[in-house]
Amino acid sequence: MLAPLADAGVSAFHASTRRYWEPAFEGSDLNLAAWAKRLTGKAAIAVGSVGLSGDFLQDSAGTAGLEPLVERMARDEFDLVAVGRALLVDHEWVRKVLDGQVDGFLSFTHEAEKTLF
């Protein structure tokens, strides 16, 4: 499925999964973004509960450290990271990451999500 898209000129694959840290296939620790990059040689974007420690379908998903994400990126498993719910609930998320204030993230809640609309 990926090869025809890569051959057609796709420059990056945005591999959305529920949790970026979960393997895409049994017997491998690579996520879907890492597999897309490995199979095509194209850039890959990882996403899926980045910055969240729990299931975002519950009432609250606490914050998670970014160390595993940074380690995977350093291993060249993917090139970019997309952030959704964590950024929606904490508009200072990127600044906090850049400033090294990763212990100060706000937790995602469905109540906070309602304030966005």
MIZA-378931 format. One record per residue: residue number from 1; x, y, z of N, C-alpha, C, O, CB in turn. Coordinates in pm, whole numbers. Each point is the difference from the previous one (the first is absolute). Glycine has a CB too. Layout:
MIZA-378931
NUDO resi   n_px   n_py   n_pz  ca_px  ca_py  ca_pz   c_px   c_py   c_pz   o_px   o_py   o_pz  cb_px  cb_py  cb_pz
NUDO  NUM      X      Y      Z      X      Y      Z      X      Y      Z      X      Y      Z      X      Y      Z
...
This chain:
MIZA-378931
NUDO resi   n_px   n_py   n_pz  ca_px  ca_py  ca_pz   c_px   c_py   c_pz   o_px   o_py   o_pz  cb_px  cb_py  cb_pz
NUDO    1     81   -119      0    -81    119      0     86    127      0    -36     99    -64   -142   -227    183
NUDO    2    289    125    -49     83    118     12     82     28   -126     19    116    -37     -9   -157    281
NUDO    3     38    -63   -308     89     18   -116    -65     81   -111     65     92    -51     41   -309    108
NUDO    4   -231    190    -98    -60     82   -106    -14    147     40     15     89    -84   -137   -292      7
NUDO    5     94    227    203    -11    139     46    136     69     -3     12    114    -44   -207   -179    190
NUDO    6    298     -6   -100    135     57     -3     43     24   -144     59    104    -31     -2   -223    245
NUDO    7    -86     23   -303     35     15   -141    -75    115    -67     49     61    -95     -3   -305     88
NUDO    8   -166    274     58    -80    108    -57     45    138     47    -48    101    -49   -143   -259     37
NUDO    9    284    160    109     55    129     41    -30     42    142     34    112     39    -53    -52   -269
NUDO   10    -44   -147    309    -22     35    140    135     27     65     94    -77    -18   -306    -65     29
NUDO   11    221    251     63    129     34     61      7    -36    148    109     -6     57    -88    189   -221
NUDO   12   -136   -208    227     -1    -38    141   -127    -78     31   -105     23    -61    243    180    121
NUDO   13   -127   -294     34   -114    -79     45    -34     39    143     86     -2     88    -23   -189   -241
NUDO   14   -188    227    177    -51     37    131    -71   -124     55   -114    -29    -36     87    278    -26
NUDO   15     97   -321    148    -48   -128     49    -69     15    135     65     -9    104    119   -106   -229
NUDO   16   -313    138    122    -76     21    122    -38   -133     64    -61    -86    -64    -25    302    -29
NUDO   17    122   -230    218    -37   -118     78    -53     45    134     18    116     39    155   -258   -156
NUDO   18   -238     53    188    -58     35    130    107     43     99    -16     98     73   -171   -259   -116
NUDO   19    297     85     46    112     29     90    131    -21    -77     29   -111    -44   -166     42    250
NUDO   20    213    174   -221    121     -8    -84     98   -106     49     79    -52    -80   -107    293     28
NUDO   21     26   -275    179     98    -92     57    -37   -147    -21     81    -89     29    -30    263    139
NUDO   22   -169   -201   -218    -39   -139    -22     51    -50   -135     -8     71   -100   -196    -36    244
NUDO   23    256   -157   -147     49    -56   -126   -113    -18   -101   -114    -28     37    298    -88     89
NUDO   24   -150    132   -252   -101    -18   -105    -26   -148    -26   -111    -38    -35    183    255    -68
NUDO   25     31   -299    120    -13   -142    -32     68    -83    108    101     41     58   -109     11   -304
NUDO   26    -47   -169    271     58    -92     98    141    -40    -44     25    -26   -118   -256    -59    180
NUDO   27    322     80     34    137    -41    -29     93    116    -33    118    -22    -28   -211   -190    -51
NUDO   28     41    334     81     82    118    -29    -39    109     97   -117     12     37    138    -73   -283
NUDO   29     75    143    288    -34    112     87    -24    128    -78    -21    106     61    156   -213    119
NUDO   30   -132    101   -313    -21    119    -83   -148     37     -9    -87    -87    -11    291     27   -121
NUDO   31   -231    189    137   -138     46    -18    -28     18   -150     86    -25    -84    -82    140    311
NUDO   32   -125    -73   -258    -40     11   -140     83    102    -76     33    -22   -117   -263    -44    184
NUDO   33    265    176     -3     83    102    -67    138    -57    -34     51     24   -109   -174    158    233
NUDO   34    181   -255    -31    132    -59    -24     -4   -100   -115     92     -5    -81    -36     38    323
NUDO   35   -162   -112   -249    -13    -94   -111    -17     73   -133     60    -40   -100   -161   -127    257
NUDO   36     20    272   -158    -19     76   -124    133     56    -48     31     -5   -119   -266     64    188
NUDO   37    314     -6     23    131     55    -37     95   -110    -48     69     15   -100   -102    171    267
NUDO   38     34   -296    -94     90   -110    -35    -34    -58   -137     90    -33    -78    -63    -18    322
NUDO   39   -155     37   -274    -42    -64   -126     11     92   -121     18    -47   -113   -171    -93    247
NUDO   40    143    271   -112     -2     92   -115    122     90     -9     32     50   -108   -276    -54    124
NUDO   41    313     25     95    110     96      1    -47    144      6     82     92     -5     52   -256   -122
NUDO   42   -265    184    137    -58    135      6     -9     45    146      5    -81     92   -136     40   -304
NUDO   43    117    171    232    -19     54    134   -129    -56     61    -95    -30    -72    221    242      9
NUDO   44   -126   -225    195   -117    -52     69    -31     87    121     89     51     67    -36   -285   -145
NUDO   45   -182    248    103    -49     79    113    -68    -94     98    -94    -71    -37     63    277   -109
NUDO   46     78   -209    270    -62    -82    103   -102     83     76     20    120     22    189   -261     -1
NUDO   47   -317     79     18   -103     66     79    -79   -108     73     -9   -114    -45     -5    309   -118
NUDO   48    -43   -158    274    -83    -92     77     27     12    147     93    -62     52    -97    -92   -244
NUDO   49    -76    232    261     11     20    145    135     59     41     49    -29    108   -205   -161    -76
NUDO   50    215    272   -117    127     67     34    -26     94    118    -86     88     -7    170   -103   -234
NUDO   51     -9     -4    347    -15     84    118   -108    -45     96    -16     60    107     97    123   -244
NUDO   52   -156   -287    103   -105    -51     87     41   -135     57     65    -79    -69   -240    202    -63
NUDO   53    138   -151    256     37   -126     61   -114   -100      2     24   -119     22    138    242    116
NUDO   54   -282    -78   -160   -114    -92     10    -83      1   -126     37     59   -101    -40    -24    344
NUDO   55   -109   -102   -235    -92    -10   -111    -81    129     -7    -71     33     95     60   -287    -75
NUDO   56     20    325   -129    -69    128    -11   -151    -16    -10    -72    100      4    273     -8   -113
NUDO   57   -251   -214     97   -144    -21     -1    -57     -2    141   -121     12     18    144   -141   -231
NUDO   58     63    115    312    -44      5    139    -24    147     38     18     89    -83    111   -301    140
NUDO   59   -169    236     66    -27    136     43    125     85      5     -7    122    -17   -183   -209    147
NUDO   60    305     25   -106    124     75     10    117    -85    -47      7   -120     28   -101    253    163
NUDO   61    184    -70   -263    124    -66    -39    113     86     52     21    112    -46   -124   -217   -163
NUDO   62    177     52    306    111     75     57    110     21   -101    -10    -41   -115    -46    -52    338
NUDO   63    160    157   -178    110     30    -91    109   -106     12     20    -59    106    -71    305    -89
NUDO   64    119   -267   -127    108    -99     -4    129     69    -37      0    104    -66   -161   -285      3
NUDO   65    271    124    106    130     54    -37     26    -18   -149    -61    -85    -65    145     35    294
NUDO   66      4    130   -280     30     -4   -143    127    -78    -31     40     -9   -116   -155    228     93
NUDO   67    180   -274    125    125    -71    -21    -10   -113   -102     84     -8    -89    -25     66    322
NUDO   68   -161   -146   -224     -9   -108    -99    -18     54   -142     52    -59    -96   -150    -87    273
NUDO   69     27    253   -191    -21     62   -131    132     53    -55     32    -21   -117   -269     83    181
NUDO   70    312      7     19    130     54    -40     96   -113    -36     75     11    -98   -112    190    246
NUDO   71     36   -308    -70     87   -114    -28    -32    -63   -136     91    -32    -76    -72    -10    322
NUDO   72   -147     26   -276    -39    -58   -128     38     92   -116     43    -47   -105   -233    -72    219
NUDO   73    175    246    -93     36     95   -105    152     -2    -22     46      8   -114   -245    137    172
NUDO   74    275   -156     50    146     -8    -11     44   -126    -74    105     -1    -64    -85    130    277
NUDO   75   -100   -235   -204     30   -124    -75    -46     10   -145      9    -98    -75    -31    -33    288
NUDO   76    -25    248   -252    -41     27   -138   -121    -84    -42    -14    -37   -117    251     95     65
NUDO   77   -325    -88    149   -120    -75    -32   -101     85    -76    -75    -51    -83    113    -90    286
NUDO   78    -40    270   -175    -88     95    -69     65    136      3     97     23     72   -303   -155    -11
NUDO   79    150    224   -139     64    130    -20    -72    116     69     62     99     39     20   -186   -253
NUDO   80   -212     74    227    -82    106     60    -98    -62     98    -27   -120     -3     49    262   -204
NUDO   81    -74    -57    296    -98    -45     97   -119     94     -5     15    122      6    166   -222    143
NUDO   82   -299     43   -159   -123     80      4    -58     -8    140      4   -106     64    -49     65   -311
NUDO   83     -8    151    294    -59      7    134   -143     51    -15    -24     99    -68    251    -58    178
NUDO   84   -320   -109    -46   -140     40    -10    -58     42    133      8    116     39    -32   -270   -228
NUDO   85    -33     58    260    -75     31    123     85     69    106    -49     91     68    -93   -286   -116
NUDO   86    266    154     64     84     65    101     16    149    -29      0     82     91    122   -298    -56
NUDO   87   -109    249   -163     15    140    -40   -132     76     11     -1    119     32    187   -187   -186
NUDO   88   -296      0    127   -130     65     11    -31     44    143    -56    107     21    -22   -245   -212
NUDO   89    115     56    288    -32     31    138    104     93     63    -30     69     98    -84   -289    -80
NUDO   90    234    223    -71    107     82     57     67     79   -112     94    -48    -64    -56   -119    251
NUDO   91    -87    288   -211     52     80   -111    146     42     20     62     52    -93   -293     29     54
NUDO   92    285   -103    156    141     30     28     88   -124    -16    118      5     33   -192    176    124
NUDO   93     18   -291   -206     70   -128     -8    134     12    -73    102    -45     52   -323    -69    -48
NUDO   94    222    173   -120    124     10    -79    103     87     72    118    -36      6   -251      8   -218
NUDO   95     90    140    266     93     85     74     59    -75    118    120     11     27   -249    192    -96
NUDO   96     47   -278    141     48    -77    114    104   -103    -43    101    -18     67   -323     51     47
NUDO   97    197   -100   -226     98    -97    -50    130     70    -34    107    -46     39   -292    -98   -129
NUDO   98    177    255     18    120     72    -40     78     53    120    123      7     -3   -237     55   -208
NUDO   99     41    -24    317     64     52    121     39   -109     99     54     29    107   -186    178   -139
NUDO  100    105   -334     -3     35   -109     90    -92    -14    120     37    -63     99    193     94   -171
NUDO  101   -349     27     65    -96     -5    111    -99   -114    -20   -121     20     11    146    228     22
NUDO  102     25   -365    -62    -88   -112    -35    -75    -59    118    -84    -88    -20    239     40   -164
NUDO  103   -128     93    304    -77    -47    116   -123     86     23    -81    -30     87    291    -55     15
NUDO  104   -225    191   -180   -110     93     23   -113     -8   -100    -77     95    -13    242     49    114
NUDO  105   -178   -255   -174   -109    -13    -96   -135     -8     70    -12    -57    109    169    -58   -268
NUDO  106   -258    172     96   -136    -18     48    -53   -132    -52     34    -43   -110    -72    294    117
NUDO  107    -46   -316     73    -57   -129    -39   -121     19    -90    -77     95     18    160   -195    195
NUDO  108    -99     12   -309   -116      3    -88   -123    -50     75      5   -103     67    142     69   -270
NUDO  109   -255    108    191   -129    -43     55   -108     33   -102     15     92    -81     64    -57    321
NUDO  110   -185   -111   -236   -111     30    -90    -67    131     38    -57     69    -85     22   -315     47
NUDO  111     40    281    165    -55    128     44     76    116    -64    -61     97    -46    -10   -201    263
NUDO  112    203     95   -220     81    105    -65    -27      4   -148     -1    107    -61    177   -133    235
NUDO  113   -196    -89   -233    -27     -8   -143   -126     79    -39     -5     58   -108    115   -284    104
NUDO  114   -209    228     92   -125     71    -27     21    150     -9    -80     70    -62    -44   -251    178
NUDO  115    229    233    -55     24    145     -4     56     45   -135     12    120    -26     29   -125    273
NUDO  116     -8    -90   -332     58     34   -130   -106     36   -104     32     56   -105    156   -208    158
NUDO  117   -313    122    -23   -106     20    -99    -88    117     33    -93     30    -75     97   -271     30
